[in-house]
Amino acid sequence: HLDKRAYDQLEKSGNYFEKKMQSLIDENDYPLTQHRVGSMFSLFFSKGPIRNVDDVNQCDFKRFNQYFHSLLDNGIYIAPSQYESGFISLAHQTADLENTIYKIGKALKQLYN
């Protein structure tokens, strides 16, 4: 069983990741929507809002598939579908999150530029 410090760290990491991702999305005006609860996150290839499965069904699945494979080719494994979520664990340090954001930025630049 995890103690309060562990959950606080997961929230802190999730918040850090969300803010970095949102900056990346906003600075480049990418048509993406992210959702986060604690250390669980999802990225949708749509301007959103994403409220239900019907909204997810309208996302750009072809582009998500290219994004997934680009990250995989660069050593970042994410869930292979927009219907799934990603999870940050206690093992992930700030450097891991920064590396992931960098590689996500690289993948998105290839897709949208």
C-alpha positions, 0 to 999 in steps of 0.5 A: 500500500502506498503512503500519502507521499507516494500519491503526492509525488504521482500528482506532482509528476502528473501535473508537471507532465500535463503543464509541459504537454499543454505548453507544447500543444499551445505554442504550436497550435496543435489540434490536440486535447489532453486529459489527466487525472493524477498520474493517468493521462490521455492525448487525443488527436482532436481539438476537442472537447472530448467528453465521451466515446463518440467524441473519441471516435471523431479523433484522427486515428491515422495521425495517432497511429503515426505518432505512436510508431514515431514514439516507439521508434524513439524508445517511448512506449505509449498505449497504442490507441486513443481509447487507452491511457498512459500512466506515470509511475514512481519510477519516472523521474523528471529527466524521464518526463523531460525526455518523453516530452522532447520526443513527443515534441519531435514526433508532433513536429514531424506530423504537423510540419 
